[in-house]
Structures are given as C-alpha cells and as structure tokens.
C-alpha cells in the first residue's frame, strides 16, 4: 500500500494557525510605546512649564534667568532634540543629559535668587535695628550682594560669591583677649623714656646711695608711631575695626575728643571720620597720657660716674656733626629770607652745603654691588639726623613672624620710615634714601633742595622764597614727593622734647 502524506504537510499550517496572540502582542507593544511617548511628552512638557520666576528678585530675572528659560524651552521644543529626548539611546543620552542640566540649573538659580532676596531683607533688618553699622568693607560686600547672580562683577578675582560670614555683624566682639593682643601689637617694643627728678633726689650719706625719682613717658616720636601702628592694625583686625566703627557711630563724645587731639597733631583740617582714624587718635591719647612714676636706687659713686658719662655723651652729640650747626644757620636764613638778596644768599649757602656733603661722602663697600648698586660711582653722604628728617622710605609692613602683610587685593602693605642713610650717584647725580636695606625713590638736585627748604619752612612748602638758584615752584616730580614727606607742623597735643639723662 503506497504511503500517503497529509494534504497540509507543506502548507505551513496556514489552514490551522491562530494569529490572534501575535496581533495582541503587537498591539500591546504599540500601546506601551505610545504610553511611553505620552509619558515622556508629559514629563518634558511639565519640565518646560514648571520653571517659574515666582519669588525671585527682578534683577535676576531680567536679562539672566528669563533668557536662560527661553533658551531651555527652545531647546526642548526643537524637533531634532525632541527625537533624542523621546529615544535617548539614539545619541548616547547626550541631549537628555543637557536638557536635565538646563532644567536643574534654572530651578537652582530660582531658589538661589529667592535666598538672595531673604538675605537682602535680613541685612536691611539688621541695619534698621541699629545693631549694625556697615563699615567700608561691608559696603563693598553689600554692593556685590545687590548685583544680579548673573553679573560677573558680583564675584571676586577668584570667582567666589559674596560670603556673609565676612559681614561685620558676624565678626567676633573685640573682647579683652583680642584687645590685649591688639595692644601688644600696637605698642610692640616701644618703651617709654625716663625723666629723672634730680632736684628731689635723696642722697643717703650713711649708705652711699642716691634715691632718684623718675617719670616714664612716651616721646613725641613714640606716640606718633603708636598711632600709626593702631591705624594699620584696624585694617587687618576685623574685630577691632568693628569695635571702632561702632564707637564712631555711637560715641560722639569720644569722636569729638579724638578729633580735637588729632587736629592738634596733624592740623586743623584733620577729621576723625573712619574707624582707622579713630583708633589712631584713641591710642595716641592713651600713649600721651601714660605716665609711670618710680624710683631708682644707685650708689653715690655710680651716680656721679654715670652723670659725667651722660654729660660727655651730650657734648659729643652736639659736636659730632659740625655741619649741623651750619645747616641750622641756613634754615634760620631761609625762614628770614624776606628780600631777594637774602633769598639768593640762603640759596647759595644751601648749595655750598649740598656740595660739601658730596665732597665728604664715603665710598660704598663692594658688597653693595650685589644689590644692584653702582658702587664705582655711588657714595654714602656724611649727613646728620637733622638731614635725615627730610627724607623717608616706604618699607613693607610685616606680621609677628616677619612675613609681609598684604591688603585685600593682595598688594603689599607699606609704611613710611625715616631714612638712615643717603646714597648719591656722582655719575647720574641721583640721590637715594635708604633704611634697613630698603631703598626709596631716586631724585635729583631739585628734589633735594625742595626737601631742605620745606624742612626749614617748618609748615608749608615755601620753595618760592628761593628765586636766585633756578629752583622753580614745586620743584621736580621727585622734589614734590620729597617735600610732601618732610613738611612739619606744630604739635601742641604731643609732649615737647626734653633733654634726658641716660643711666
């Protein structure tokens, strides 16, 4: 019997295949895809709509946040971007990552703007309450704080935003510990000088002892240095600056007293209008009122020996610089030069004095060549302390560890110090004041003359009184600088210089 195959053996089962499960699967797949697309549409649509400016500062919205919002919406609605947003795998999730970054940034900036508004309200409440008197540093921070979060000038040179912990009302109080630290820094190693009361000395002949009363006080130079130290300390000590800023606003009696004192030192135009000036005047008043009384006990023979030694030192000091007498005579002539003849005579005497300084100068050691000084042509002038009073040098301010201090911009803090030597280059005819290894600005003959004439004039520059020597009013640029540093004024509030006996 022949083998017979079933009639549907090669028909693929078409006659009996049930396609419903496949169709349902495909329908479900399409439905899921559509649901996913709808969900993504809803998600991104919501992302585009839920970023609102409610509660933000207007300065942050206009031109900054609103522009970024518009760019974000355009990015999300772009058909090409939309394709990648619905199917992130097509571009390795780059578009969706950028979309989310922009969305998060807008929300974050909105919250930041709202916090800025709260901070501004808090600052204003502190100001209105009277608990806070903004100082100069505060005003800089407030100005930056008030700018838009998108304004580049709001940030410092390192790109940092405003730090409210630097506002003065967050600064620690200037308590007794901090004040003691400030006093130590301001008074430093400055020691008071002793004035001995020889008239009331008690000579005990039985014991051979002399009991010598004394009063220890600060000299005029000491008081001025203490005031300068206080003025610098305020710039670096926030607690001290806050304390004196509060005093400036809340203690009119102290401000009036300090102003009167400072005017007596610096002239009638001096005004105490900053925390630094108030601190300067306050510490100068403290130093001027300082007086420590005591007694020293010495044997009579030692007292007599030391007295003879002190007298000898005074004698030698008065004769150590014979040209100082000549300078005093020249200064006197300058002050009394009321005629053209006397003016020319004073000028000629001053010029002779200058040439004599150069003639008697001494050669510099070769080691100065390592500092870049032309030792072949440079000499050290033989000058007296009175000469040196006419010149000063700017030197760095250092901390307790000897490290240079800087201001908030990173620039070195400088202070003026009286020159200890004057170098003169015979080739370039330039003068250079020097102190402790630091060299001041160079200047030529006119600068030298202006400084000496101003020193003689004692108060205001009077270079016009010298008409015969070719020196014009104001001198050179270097001359003006020298003259400004050498002008002096009467100082009624500071103790007058006294002759002291050194033991």
Helices and strands as residue ranges (DSSP letters): H 20-49, H 58-60, I 61-65, H 66-77, H 79-86, G 88-91, H 94-129, H 136-145, G 152-154, G 164-166, G 168-170, H 176-187, E 193-204, E 209-217, H 220-236, H 238-250, H 252-266, H 275-289, E 292-299, H 300-320, H 322-335, H 340-359, E 362-363, G 366-371, E 378-380, H 385-388, E 392-396, E 414-418, E 421-425, E 430-435, E 438-443, H 445-457, G 463-465, H 477-486
